[in-house]
């Protein structure tokens, strides 16, 4: 959960710093979305990070936070996969890697990619 929230906070910070003022943040962690959207107890172990996310969302911009199923966001999954081969730290891509082209097309037309789940 902490990694998801850090991703939200860093993504919002980058969007703000780059001058984006109309943002839709899609997160595949339902729990993270709920933590950000609902009131939080100050005894929560991730309270400070959650408050940082809420403050970033509350800046002078239009920022909508929604849940998206992982299967509908192949681009994010692909970028996470590529991240396993990178050094630690923040990596910002000005344009998407060519290997993400098919994922971007799938995401843009709303095509979900099936995922096998063991039961």
C-alpha positions as CSV (number, residue, x, y, z in Angstrom):
1,X,0.0,0.0,0.0
2,X,2.8,2.4,0.8
3,X,4.3,1.9,-2.7
4,X,1.0,2.7,-4.3
5,X,0.5,5.8,-2.3
6,X,4.1,7.0,-3.0
7,X,3.3,6.4,-6.7
8,X,0.2,8.6,-6.4
9,X,2.1,11.3,-4.6
10,X,5.1,11.4,-6.9
11,X,2.8,11.3,-10.0
12,X,0.8,14.2,-8.7
13,X,3.9,16.1,-7.8
14,X,5.4,15.6,-11.3
15,X,2.1,16.6,-13.0
16,X,1.9,19.8,-10.9
17,X,5.6,20.7,-11.5
18,X,5.1,20.2,-15.2
19,X,2.2,22.6,-15.3
20,X,-0.6,20.1,-15.8
21,X,-3.8,21.6,-14.3
22,X,-6.4,19.2,-15.5
23,X,-5.5,15.7,-14.3
24,X,-7.2,12.3,-14.1
25,X,-5.3,10.0,-11.9
26,X,-6.2,6.3,-12.5
27,X,-5.1,3.9,-9.7
28,X,-5.5,0.2,-9.8
29,X,-5.4,-0.1,-6.0
30,X,-8.9,0.3,-4.7
31,X,-7.6,0.5,-1.2
32,X,-5.3,3.5,-2.1
33,X,-8.2,5.3,-3.8
34,X,-10.4,4.8,-0.7
35,X,-7.6,6.0,1.6
36,X,-7.2,9.1,-0.5
37,X,-10.9,9.9,-0.9
38,X,-12.3,9.2,2.6
39,X,-11.5,10.8,6.0
40,X,-8.4,9.2,7.6
41,X,-7.6,8.7,11.3
42,X,-4.4,10.3,12.4
43,X,-3.4,7.0,14.0
44,X,-3.2,5.3,10.5
45,X,0.4,4.2,9.9
46,X,0.5,5.9,6.6
47,X,-1.3,9.1,7.8
48,X,1.4,11.6,6.7
49,X,1.7,10.1,3.2
50,X,-2.1,10.0,2.8
51,X,-2.4,13.6,3.9
52,X,0.4,14.6,1.4
53,X,-1.7,12.9,-1.3
54,X,-4.8,14.7,-0.2
55,X,-3.0,18.1,-0.1
56,X,-1.6,17.5,-3.6
57,X,-5.1,16.7,-4.9
58,X,-6.5,19.8,-3.2
59,X,-4.2,22.3,-5.0
60,X,-5.6,24.8,-7.4
61,X,-6.2,22.4,-10.2
62,X,-8.8,19.9,-11.5
63,X,-7.6,16.6,-10.2
64,X,-9.9,13.5,-10.3
65,X,-8.9,10.3,-8.7
66,X,-10.5,7.1,-10.0
67,X,-10.1,3.4,-9.6
68,X,-9.2,1.4,-12.8
69,X,-8.9,-2.3,-13.1
70,X,-5.3,-3.5,-13.8
71,X,-6.5,-5.2,-17.0
72,X,-7.6,-1.9,-18.4
73,X,-4.3,-0.2,-17.8
74,X,-1.7,-2.3,-19.7
75,X,0.5,0.7,-20.2
76,X,1.1,1.2,-16.4
77,X,1.7,-2.6,-16.0
78,X,4.2,-2.5,-18.9
79,X,6.1,0.5,-17.4
80,X,6.2,-1.3,-14.0
81,X,7.6,-4.3,-15.7
82,X,10.3,-2.2,-17.4
83,X,11.1,-0.6,-14.1
84,X,12.4,-3.9,-12.7
85,X,15.4,-3.5,-15.1
86,X,16.2,0.1,-14.0
87,X,18.3,1.4,-11.2
88,X,16.6,2.5,-8.0
89,X,15.2,6.0,-8.0
90,X,12.7,8.0,-10.0
91,X,12.8,7.7,-13.8
92,X,10.7,10.1,-15.8
93,X,10.0,9.3,-19.4
94,X,9.3,12.3,-21.7
95,X,7.8,10.0,-24.3
96,X,6.8,6.4,-23.9
97,X,9.2,3.6,-24.8
98,X,8.6,2.0,-28.2
99,X,7.9,-1.3,-26.4
100,X,4.8,0.3,-24.8
101,X,3.1,1.1,-28.2
102,X,0.7,-1.9,-28.2
103,X,-0.3,-1.3,-24.6
104,X,-1.0,2.4,-25.3
105,X,-3.3,1.5,-28.3
106,X,-5.1,-1.1,-26.2
107,X,-5.6,1.3,-23.3
108,X,-6.8,4.1,-25.6
109,X,-9.5,2.0,-27.2
110,X,-10.6,0.6,-23.9
111,X,-9.6,-3.0,-24.7
112,X,-9.0,-5.0,-21.5
113,X,-6.2,-7.6,-21.5
114,X,-7.2,-10.9,-19.8
115,X,-5.3,-11.9,-16.8
116,X,-5.1,-15.5,-15.5
117,X,-5.9,-15.9,-11.8
118,X,-5.2,-19.1,-9.9
119,X,-7.9,-20.1,-7.5
